[in-house]
Amino acid sequence: MNGRLDLVGLPLDDALERCKELGLAVDVLITRPVRGWISSDRLRVVRYNFVVSGEVVLTAVFEYAKKGGSEGGLQDN
């Protein structure tokens, strides 16, 4: 099952819906910056880990609203 599960980069709500469809129990770990501020209320999955059969832990971070997607993103150097 692990090979078919692709959750990294998804909004947290979408990842939770996929896990529900697969019948997985989910725990969510949310990280935030040590300093500074949170510029968005959007959470994205950056990691997932199966802890036992049928249970997954999703790690989500607050998306930086001023970067990424059409507003910036990674640039080739």
Secondary structure, 3 states (H helix, E strand, C coil): CHHHCCCCCCEHHHHHHHHHHCCCEEEEEEECCCCCCCCCCCEEEEEEEEEECCEEEEEEEECCCCCCHHHCCCCCC
